[in-house]
Amino acid sequence: MPTTRPRLTITETDELADTLDAAAARWPEIRSRRELLLRLVEQGREVLDRERGEETARRRDAVRRTSGALSGAYDAGYLERLRDDWPA
């Protein structure tokens, strides 16, 4: 079928064959190894998205936990005095 999209060619190595066999056991309704590969890619994408969301949540939690931790560490006007030292 004509397409303007890139085509990918993958050699079924022993490791990939084992992975596709495991996928076939997981999704017995899928008979095509091509379709199994596409399902594995889809599942991998879902894992990546979930991990990215979890990492974002961990970072936000860290920001919330440490928010205000340095309150009072610098006296009023500190930033302005610091900037006065910078060349214009």
N, C-alpha and C positions, 0 to 999 in steps of 0.2 A: 504494500500500500504506500503510495507516495506521501511524503511528509517533509516538512521543513525542519522538524525537530531532530536533534542528534540521536543516533542509534547507538546502543551499547551492545558489546559482545562479551559474553562471560563464558569462560571455560569451566566445565563442571569438574572441579578438582575432587579429590577424595573427601576433603573437609566439607565442601559445598554439597556433595552427594549425601553425606551423613546428615547435614543440616536439612536438606530437602526431604530426606527420608523421615526425619523427626517431624518436620512440618506436615508431611503426608499423614503421619499417625495422629497428629493434633487436629488436622482438618481433613478427615477422610472423604468428605464430599467434594473436595477439589482434586481432580484427576491430573490436571496439567502441571508439569513442573514449572512452566513459565508462570502460571497463575499462583503457584505456591511461592515462587520467588517474589512476585509482586506483593503477596500477602505478608511475607516476611519483611519486605521493605516498609510496607504500611505500618506494621507492628513496631518496627524499629523507630520510625518517625514518631509514633505515639510515645514511646519510651523517652526519646530525646525531648519532646515537648513537655512531658511530665517532669523530667529531671530539671529542665530549665525553669519551670514553674516552682519547683521545690527550692532551687538555688535562689531564685528571686525572693521567695518567702523567707528563707534563712537570712538573707542580707537585710531585708526589711525588718525582721525581728532584731537583728544585731543593732540596726540604727535605732530602733525604739528602745532597746535595753540600755544603750549608751547615750541616748539623747539627754543633754543637760549635765553629763558627767563632769564637764569642765566649767560649769557655771560658777562664777566667782573667782576663777583662777586668774583672770586678768582684770585689772582695775579700769574704771571708766576712763576713756580717752586713750587707752593703750594703742589701739589701731591707728588713730590719728598721729600719735607721737612716732610710731614706727614708720608711717608713711612720710613724715617730715624728713627722715633720713634719706629717702630715695631721691635720686637726681631728677630734676624736672624735665 
